[in-house]
Amino acid sequence: MRLLISVARQILSVLDDDGKVLREYPISTAKAGVGELAGSYQTPRGRHQIRAKIGAGQPLNAVFVGRRPTGEIWAPALLAQFPDRDWILTRILWLSGCEPGCNRLGCVDTMRRYVYIHGSPDTAEMGIPGSHGCVRMRNADIVELFDLVPCYSAVEISED
């Protein structure tokens, strides 16, 4: 099983070992476009893998900071209290680059940039770029994906 992320289409596809599409989800990649440099707030391209799965058993809308649940549950009142917070909710699939010099090691290391596939508030628009570099998904979708894919699954992020 592998994941294909199309930045142009703003779609994450789950493929079986024969390349058959099993599921497709609307997503939101970086508002700043694609790129690999640390501090760019861009979505990295190329071959990656799911290095860690975080949040099993957490409720929908559970808030994460530094990959740890805060005990908060996202709601409009919490948004009003923290309007500038980059909301990471429900589940996290932490990505690691597989291409040294492109998305692994040095100033282009996806994992050291803390790039995830993660849940987002229901108010976050999908289908258009809007994240700070991560791949945002709807909460119900990230729960389904989290349960479907194992650690070390391949993830390809492309501009097409």
C-alpha positions as CSV (number, residue, x, y, z in Angstrom):
1,M,0.0,0.0,0.0
2,R,1.2,3.5,-0.8
3,L,0.0,7.1,-0.8
4,L,0.1,9.5,-3.6
5,I,-0.3,13.2,-2.9
6,S,-1.1,15.5,-5.8
7,V,-0.4,19.1,-4.9
8,A,-2.1,20.4,-8.2
9,R,-5.3,18.3,-7.5
10,Q,-5.2,18.7,-3.7
11,I,-6.0,15.0,-3.5
12,L,-4.4,12.2,-1.4
13,S,-4.9,8.7,-3.1
14,V,-4.4,5.4,-1.4
15,L,-3.1,2.7,-3.8
16,D,-2.9,-1.0,-3.3
17,D,0.3,-3.0,-4.3
18,D,-1.0,-3.3,-7.9
19,G,-1.6,0.5,-8.2
20,K,-5.4,0.3,-7.9
21,V,-6.9,3.4,-6.2
22,L,-8.6,2.3,-3.0
23,R,-9.5,5.7,-1.6
24,E,-9.2,9.3,-2.4
25,Y,-9.4,12.2,0.0
26,P,-9.5,16.0,-0.4
27,I,-6.5,17.7,1.3
28,S,-4.8,21.0,1.8
29,T,-1.1,21.4,1.2
30,A,1.1,24.5,1.9
31,K,-0.2,28.0,1.1
32,A,3.4,28.9,0.2
33,G,3.6,26.1,-2.4
34,V,6.1,23.3,-2.7
35,G,9.7,23.3,-1.5
36,E,12.1,21.4,0.8
37,L,14.0,24.1,2.7
38,A,13.7,24.3,6.5
39,G,11.7,27.4,7.4
40,S,10.0,27.7,4.0
41,Y,6.5,26.7,5.2
42,Q,6.3,24.7,1.9
43,T,5.2,21.1,1.3
44,P,8.2,18.9,0.4
45,R,8.2,16.9,-2.8
46,G,9.4,13.4,-3.6
47,R,9.5,10.0,-2.0
48,H,8.7,9.8,1.7
49,Q,7.6,7.2,4.2
50,I,5.3,7.3,7.3
51,R,7.9,7.3,10.1
52,A,5.5,7.4,13.0
53,K,1.7,7.2,13.7
54,I,0.6,9.4,16.6
55,G,-2.7,9.7,18.3
56,A,-4.3,6.2,18.3
57,G,-7.4,6.2,20.4
58,Q,-7.7,10.0,20.7
59,P,-11.1,11.5,20.2
60,L,-12.1,13.5,17.1
61,N,-10.8,17.1,17.3
62,A,-8.2,16.2,20.0
63,V,-5.6,19.0,19.9
64,F,-1.9,18.2,19.6
65,V,1.1,20.5,20.3
66,G,4.6,19.1,19.8
67,R,3.0,15.8,18.8
68,R,1.4,15.4,22.3
69,P,-2.3,15.7,23.1
70,T,-3.0,18.8,25.1
71,G,-6.3,17.4,26.6
72,E,-8.2,20.1,24.6
73,I,-10.9,19.3,22.1
74,W,-11.1,21.8,19.2
75,A,-14.3,23.9,19.1
76,P,-15.1,27.4,17.8
77,A,-14.7,28.8,21.3
78,L,-11.1,27.4,21.5
79,L,-10.4,28.9,18.0
80,A,-11.6,32.3,19.3
81,Q,-9.3,32.0,22.3
82,F,-6.3,31.0,20.1
83,P,-6.9,32.5,16.6
84,D,-3.4,32.2,15.4
85,R,-2.7,28.6,16.5
86,D,-1.7,26.1,13.7
87,W,-4.3,23.4,14.6
88,I,-3.1,19.8,14.5
89,L,-6.0,17.6,15.4
90,T,-7.1,14.0,15.9
91,R,-4.2,11.9,14.3
92,I,-0.7,12.5,13.0
93,L,1.2,10.6,10.3
94,W,4.8,12.0,10.6
95,L,6.7,11.9,7.3
96,S,10.3,11.2,6.7
97,G,12.0,11.9,3.4
98,C,13.8,9.1,1.5
99,E,16.0,11.1,-0.9
100,P,19.2,12.4,0.7
101,G,19.9,16.0,-0.4
102,C,16.3,16.4,-1.7
103,N,14.0,15.8,1.3
104,R,16.3,14.0,3.8
105,L,19.2,15.2,5.9
106,G,20.7,18.7,6.2
107,C,18.4,21.8,5.6
108,V,15.9,19.8,3.5
109,D,15.0,17.1,6.1
110,T,11.2,16.5,6.0
111,M,11.2,14.8,9.4
112,R,13.2,17.5,11.1
113,R,10.8,20.1,9.6
114,Y,8.0,18.3,11.4
115,V,5.9,17.7,8.2
116,Y,2.8,15.6,8.9
117,I,-0.4,14.4,7.4
118,H,-2.9,15.5,10.1
119,G,-6.4,16.3,11.0
120,S,-7.8,19.9,10.8
121,P,-10.7,22.0,12.1
122,D,-13.9,21.5,10.2
123,T,-13.6,25.2,9.2
124,A,-10.3,24.5,7.3
125,E,-11.0,24.5,3.6
126,M,-9.9,21.4,1.6
127,G,-9.1,21.4,-2.1
128,I,-7.0,24.6,-1.9
129,P,-3.5,25.2,-0.4
130,G,-3.7,26.6,3.1
131,S,-1.3,24.8,5.4
132,H,2.1,25.8,6.9
133,G,3.7,22.9,5.0
134,C,1.9,19.9,6.3
135,V,-0.9,18.0,4.5
136,R,-4.2,18.8,6.2
137,M,-7.2,16.4,6.1
138,R,-10.7,16.3,7.5
139,N,-10.8,14.5,10.9
140,A,-12.9,11.6,9.8
141,D,-10.7,11.1,6.8
142,I,-7.4,11.1,8.8
143,V,-8.9,8.5,11.3
144,E,-9.8,6.2,8.4
145,L,-6.4,6.7,6.8
146,F,-4.6,6.2,10.1
147,D,-6.3,2.9,10.6
148,L,-5.7,1.8,7.0
149,V,-1.9,2.4,6.5
150,P,1.0,0.9,8.5
151,C,4.1,2.7,9.5
152,Y,6.8,2.8,6.8
153,S,4.2,3.0,4.0
154,A,5.5,4.9,1.0
155,V,4.2,8.4,0.4
156,E,4.9,10.2,-2.9
157,I,4.3,14.0,-3.0
158,S,4.2,15.4,-6.5
159,E,3.3,18.7,-8.1
160,D,1.0,17.1,-10.8
